[in-house]
Amino acid sequence: MYSQRPPPPVLKRTVSGESQSSHASQATTASRSSSKLLFGEIPLTPATTVEGRSIRSNSSICNLVLSTSSAFLRFWLNDNCRENLLAHFDQEDLPNARLVCHDFATRAAPYLFESMTVTFKPSTFTKPARLEALSRIGKHVKTFTFHMPHSRDTFLPPIIDPQTGQEKPFIYEPQVQVPQNVVGKEKAPKYGSWEMTDLLVKQYPPLFHAATNVPAFVSAFTELINLVHLKISCPGFDSAPRHRHSAVDYALISLRIAVERAPTYSLHSLSLLPIHPGGLLYLHPMLGFGSTPSSAKRWGQIRQLAICMESIPFHPTSAQAQQQSLEHLRILHAYLRTLSRGLTRLFFRWKGERGPSPLSLHREPCMLPIEEECMHPSMRGEVRGPRPLKFTRMRHMELENAVMDSAQISEFIYKHRRTLVEFVFEDVKLRQGNWDDALEPLTKIAGNDSWKKKQEEVMDVPIILSPVDMEPRIMGPLLEEVDEAIDQVSGKERSSHTLSRWLSKPKGMQKKSPGAKDSFWGGGDHMKRFLRGSMFSTWK
């Protein structure tokens, strides 16, 4: 005689008609609010609200996973198994998994919202529904990307007086706190004076006013309590008007102030990919607008820094353009000096034309002061250029698309010999000297030149499939191009190869040199030179 299995327990309680109608009205309100959500989070439902207030803790919500499979329950309730499963989920499948039940939604949220990208718009940090959503998921965000490209909307024209037609100067001072309405006192204007505030409201776009809303930035970044990596992307500078302020600059000011005032104690990585030359002025904790004596404390946490900067045009014939280029280089030098004490990893690349090495701007001829003839002889030796940079914790350094002297590389290697583990000079052109002189400190450090015997030449070789089917008239020119490539590599040009520099090959194919290592580099059109020495763990 078989006994019938009792039905599974019903977790949802039955309610009366009045309660059902109230829950239906709440569900309708939740569905309306879900259409305004920004970050993809699950909207509030009657099961997750009590008396109109959100329940943040899981103690008062049934987070049991109702399943008839005991094996799945044992698997899901095991922390290691569950975390490994969620770590291998595709990013597109995590939102669907969160819809299964509340426990799935809670467990998958840290993986879904670990990385967040926000393209700044007028309502990004001011819309209440967005801030409410960020307050629920901000604790899971570890990598935050602030994307604000240069465009026509970010361009700010001169401020024109409607009565006189003349341009009016504007001195910006960030308003960090929202002024309180005090009885008997007039509210302070946002932009210094009521006249200037009225002109800016009428002549500047809403994106500018959103970029200057510092309290909104502070409120948003206050929710990112576990932020580890901050990425700032401001592309499109090459098509923007030069030597004019834009809304991007004011947004960078608000962003910097928000990071300094928010409890982002875990922040240790900063990426500026890309950034325009003047952008570092607004991100500088000491020279920027609204800076305080404690501003540098937050940026002192940065251990990993990556910068991809737009090339600074240098026109020796134009005195004004030359002065502006030098000013941008001074800003870059001052910014690296502020973060130099805590950096352990640095990546820098010039976007576009090659630029000077930011690691040794004190040795650049254009940065050295010019001694005037009218200067007294006793004063000529006291006027000096910028002080050299010293990275006391630097372990990994990578520089790309730059031009410098061999003496600059030699000085940098020897100065950081006690901490430096890996350095890469990618697509670096030498102005003076050669690479043997540049790497001469390795001989002094090791006591001999044995590191020269360990160098390897590695070249990309295309894989040709089924060469038998190719016609002889096609194979002939291809083999000639291969021979030309081999001659160029093994000839006199080999002495001019830079350390870890990718060299472009001709339009034909290349063949591996006889002494090269048996390995392939996927998707490359270049050759790389590696140096592996006993003093450093990795040489590229």
N, C-alpha and C positions, 0 to 999 in steps of 0.2 A: 504493500500500500504506500503510495507516494503522496507526500504532502506538497501542496502548492506553495511555491516561493512567494513570500509577501512582496508587495510592490515597493519600489524604492521610496524613501521618504521625500515628501514634497517640501522643498526649501522655501518656496514662495507661499506666503500666507494669503488666504482668501480674505478679501475686504468687502465691505458693504458697497452699495451703489454710490453713496456719498463720497466714500474714500476713493472709489475708482474714478469718479469725476474729478476729484481734486488732483489725483495723480495724473490723470489725462491732461489737465491744464498745465501741470508742472512739466510733463513730457513735451507738450507743445512749446512751452517757453524754452526748454532745453534744446529742442530741435531748431528753434529760431536762433538761439545763441550759437549753435554749432556751425551755422552757415557763415559766421563771422570769425571763426577760429583761424589762426594763422599757422601754427606749428604742427598741425596734424594730431593733436591730442584728442582723447575721447571726451566728448562733452558730458556734463553732469546730467545724471538721470535721477528719478525719484529714489532709486536704491542707494544712491551715493549722497543724498542730501537729507538733512533732518531740519525741518522748520526753516527751509530756505537757506541753510548754511552748509557749506561743503565740509565733509568729514575727511580730514587729511590722514588720519591714522587708520590702520586696517583692523584695529581691535574691535570696532563696533560693526564691521562689515563681515559677512560670511565669506571667507576666502577659500573655502573648501573646493577642491576639484572633483566634481561628480563624475565618476567613471566606474564602469563595471569591471575594468581590468585591474587586478591587484598588482600585476607586474608594472603597468604604467605608473600607478600611484607610487610604488617603491622607487621607480626611476625618477619621477618628477620631484618627489620629496627629498631626494638626495641632492645636496647642494652642488657637489662637483659635477654630477651628471647633468643637472639642469643648466648650470652655467656654461658647460661645454656645448650643450645643444643650442642654447641661445646665441652663443658666440659664432656658431656656424650658420646661423640663419641669414638669408639674403635680406638686404635692407628693404626690398619691396614686400617681403613676406611678413615682416614684423608687425605692420599695422593690422594685417588680417589675423595674426595670432593674438593680438590684444583684444580682439572682438569676441574671443571664445568665452572668457569669464573674467571676473575681476582679478583673480590670482595671476592669470596669464598676462593681463594688462599691467599689473604691478611689476612682475618679473621682467617683462620685455621692455619696459619704458627706459631703463638706463642704457640699453643697447640702441634703441631707436633714436633717442635724443642726445647721444654722446657727441655728435657733431652737428652743428647748426650754421647755416649760411643765411644772412639777411642782406638783401639789397635795399639800401636806405631810400625811403620815400617820405613824403610829408606826414603820413599817418603811421609810420613804423613804430615809434615809441610813444605816441600820444593817444592812440585808440584804446579805450578802456578794455575792450574784449581781448586785445592782443596782450596787454600787460597782465590781465588775469590769467591768460593761458601761459604766459612766461613764468608767472609765479608758481604754477603747478609743475612745470617741467624744467625750470631753470636749474634746479639742483643736480640734474643729470648731465648738463652740458659741460663738456671738457674742452672742446675745440670750437671756438666761435669765430666765424669769418664775417667781417664787416666789408661789404662790397658796395662801392660808390664810384661808378665810372664818370669821367669827365664827358660832358655833353653840352648841348645848347641850353638845357634847363639849368645847368650848374653855373653858367656864365653870368657874371654880375656886371652890369654896365655902370658907368660913372653916375653918381648922384647929382642930379641937376636941379637947381633952384627954379621952380616954375615962374617966379617973378622976374628974376634977373637973367636966367639962362646960363649962369655960371656953375661950374662944378664945385660941389661942397665937399670938404674933407670929412672923413669919418674915422674916428678913433674908437676901436671896439674894445669894450671891457666886459668880459663874461659875467652874466648874472647867475651866480651859482645857486642861489636860493630864491624861491618864489616870494615876492614881497607880500607881507601880511597887511590886510586891510585894518587899519587902526582908526578908531573913531576920532575925528578931529584932525587927522593927518592925511595929506594927499599921497596917493600911491606913487611910488617912484617909477619913472619911465624905464623901459627896458633898454633903450639905446642911448642913454646919457641925458637927452633932453626930449621934451615932447615934440619939438619941431622936427628933430632928426627921426624920431620914432614915426611920426606921421609920414615923412618922406619915404622911409624905408618900407612902410606898409603899403604905400601906393605904388612904388617903383620896383620893388624887389619881389621875386616869386615866392610862393609858399614854401618851397624847398629851403630857401635861405632861413626863414623864420623857424622851420623845424630843426635845421642844423644848429641854430643858436639857442635852442631850448635845452640848456644844460641840465635842469632838474629832471627832464624826461630821460636823458641819457643816464643820469645817476640812478634813477628808479629802476631802469632796465638792468643795468649791470649789478645792482645790488642783489638781484635774484640769482646771478651766476656765481654762487658761493664756491663751487668746485671747479672753476675755470682754470685750465692748465695751459692752453695754447691759444693765443690771440693772433688772428690773421687779419691784415688790413690790405685790401686790394683797391687801388685807384687807377685803373687803366684809362687809355684814351687821352693821355696828356699831349701826345704829338699833334693831335688835331684841335687842341684847345688854344685859345688866345694866350700868348706869352705875356709875362710881366703884368698880369691882372689877377686880382683875387677872385676866387670862385667859391661856390657853396661847399665844395669839398674841403677847402681849408678851414672853414668855420666848423664843419662837422668833425674834423680831426682835433680841433681844440676841445670841443665838447666831449669827444671820446676819451681824450687824455685825462681830462678832469674827472670823468666818471670812473675810470680805472683807478685813479689815485684815491678816490673817496669811497669806492665800493670795497667790501671785505673779500677781495680776491687774493687770499693769502697763499693759494696754491699755484699762482701764475708763475711760470718759469720759462716759457717759450714765446717768442715774438717773431712774426714773419710779416715783412712789408713787401708784398709781391703783386704788382709793382708799386712803386712810390715815385712821385715827381720830386725834382731837386728841392723845391721849397717846402715840401711836406714835412721834412725833419724839423724845420723850425717850429712848426705848430705841435709836434710831438715831443719836443725837447722839454724835460721836466723843469729846467731852470731858466731857460730863455723864453719859453712860450708864454702866451697870454694866460693870465689867471694862475700863474705858478706861485707856490708857497714854499717856505723853507723845508717842509716835509714832503714835497712832491717827489723828490728823487728816491725816497725810501721804497716806494712801491716798485719803481723801475729797477732798483738794485736787486730785485729777486730774479731778474732775467738771466738765465744761464745759456740759452740757445737763441741766437739771433741770425735771421736770414733777411737779406736786403737785395732786392732787384731794382736798381734805380735807373731812371731815364737818363740818357747821356746828357751831359752839360755841354752845350755848344760853346766853343771857344773861338772868338773872332779877334785875332791880334790887331786887325785894322780899325776896329771900332772900340773906342775907349770905354763907352758906356756898357757895351755887351761884355767886354773883358772884365770890367769891375763887377758886374752881376755874376759872371761865372766864378770869379774868385770868391765872392761872398757865399755862393752855394757850397764851394769846397770848404770854406771855413765852418759853415754850419754842419757839414758832414763830419768834419774833424772833431768839432765840439760835441756832437751827438755820440760818436764812438767813444770819446774820452769819458763821457758820463757813465756809460755802461761797461767800460773796459775792465773794471775790477772784478766783476762777477761772471764774465763770459767764459764758458768752457768750450763752446763751439760757435764758429762764425762762418757764415757763407755770404759772399758779396759778389754781385755780377752787375756790370754795366749793360743796360739794354740799348742796343743801337751801336753807335760808334764806340771804339775803345776809349777808356778814360784812364786817368792816373790812378795809382794804387792808393786806396784810402788808408792803408796800413802804414804808409810812410809819406804822408803829405808834407811832413817837415823837411823832406829832402827834395821836394819838387821845386824846380827853378821858378815857376810862376808864383809860388807861395812865399818865396824869400823876399824880404823888404828891399826896396831900392834905396841905396844911399845917395842922397842928393848932394850936389856940389856945394850948396850953401850951408850944409850941415858942418858943424864944428868937428874937427878930427877926433876929439876926445869922446864925441857922442856916437860916432859911426859904429863902434863895436858893441854898443848897448842895445841897439835896435835889432831884434831878432824875430824870426818867424814863429810858427806854432811849435809848441813843445812836442817831442816824440811820444807816441802812444806806447803804453806798456800793459800787456794783457797778463796779469799775474797768475791766472788760472787757465789760460788757453791750452787746450789739448788737441782740438781739431780745427783746422782752418782751410778754407777753400776760396780761391779768387779766380774769377773768370772774366775774359774779355777786357783785359787791361794792358797798359803799356808802362814799362818801368825799366830801371837800370839794374844791372847785375849787382851793384853795390847795395841797392835797397833790399834785394832778396837776401843777400849774404848777411846784412846787418840784422834783419828780422829773424832769420834762423838762429843766429848765434845768441841773440838777446833772449829768445824764448826756448833755448835748448833744454832747460831743466823741466819744463812742463809740456812742451809740444810733443805730441805722439804721431800726428798725421798732418801733412800739409799738401795741398793740391793747387798747382798753378795751371789752370785750364785756359787754353787759347790766350796765353800771355805773350806779348811781343817785347823783346828786349830793345831798348833804345841804345844803350851802350853796354859793351862787354859781351860775354858769352855765358853759357850755362855752366861751364867748368868753373868760372870765377864765381858765379852765383852760388854754387854748391860747395865752395871751398871750405866753409865752416864744418862740413861733415868730416873732412880730413883732420881738422884740428880737434874735433870732438872724439873721433875714434882713434886718433893717433897714427893712422895710416890711410892709404887710399884704396883699401880693399873693397869699399862700397862701389867703386867704378867697375869692378869685375862682375858684380851681381846685377848689372843693368840688363834689361831685356827689351828687345824690340818686338812689339806685337802689332800685327796688321790684319785688318779685316779681309777675308777671302770669300767671294761669292761662291755658292754651291751651284754648279752647272749640272743639271739633270739631263741624261740621255744626250750626250754630245754627238752620238753616232748619227742621230736623225738630222742634225744640222748640216746645211749645205756647205761645201768647201769655200764658196765665195763669201759666206758669212763668217766662217771661222777664221779666215785669213786676217781681216782687219781687227777682229777681236784679239787674236794672239799678238798682233803688232802693238795694240794698246797696252796689253799686259806687259810686254817687254819694255815699253817706255816707262810704265809705272815702276817696274823693278829697277830700271836704271836710275830713276829719280830718287828712289828710296835708298839704294846702295851707293849712290854717288856722293858728290860733295855736299849735297843739301843735308845729309845726315848730321853733320856737325852743327847745324842751325836749329835742330829740333828742340823745342822747349820741353820743360818738365811737365808731363801729363797734359800735353797739348794735342788736341784732335786736329789732324791735318786733312784738308779736303783732297780727295782723289780726283783724277780726271774723269771725263764722262764715261770712259771705258771701264773695264774691270781691273782689279788688282789681284796679284798673286802673292802668296806668303813668302817672305824672305827665308833663305835656307836656315838661319839660326833662330827663327821665331818659334814661339811656343805653340804646341798643337792645341789650339782652342779657337773658338769662333765668338764674335761679338755680334749679336743680333741687331739688325736695323742700323748699322753704322756705316758712314762713308769716310772713315778716317782711321788714323793709326795712333796708338797711345804708347808712351814710353814710361816704363815703371822702373823705379829704383827702390830696392829693398835693402836697408842697412841694419846693422845690429843695434843702433841707437833708437830706432823707431819701430813700432810694431807694423806699420803699413806705410809703404811709399807708393804713391800713384804718379 
